[in-house]
Amino acid sequence: MSPGKILVGTLIAMGTGAVLGVLFAPDKGSVTRRKISKNGLRFADDVKATAREYAGELGERIESANEIAVGLTEKVQHVADTLGRM
């Protein structure tokens, strides 16, 4: 299983656990709703941070793949030019 899937699963489990913990706590409804809202915002922030991290990593991998493709294109062009001169 990829690290990304593990991280997403962990975040979902943490969010679900937090919400269930608040729902089963013996507090007034207004307090419970406030806690759910607070935990939901924290969970959303965690998801956004994770998404930004993966977007950054994806951007780096795309840039790396692009550099490799440019290098291969230059090599192929050089070989084609060399063969064309023969």
Secondary structure, 3 states (H helix, E strand, C coil): CCHHHHHHHHHHHHHHHHHHHHHCCCCCHHHHHHHHHHHHHHHHHHHHHHHHHHHHHHHHHHHHHHHHHHHHHHHHHHHHHHHHHC
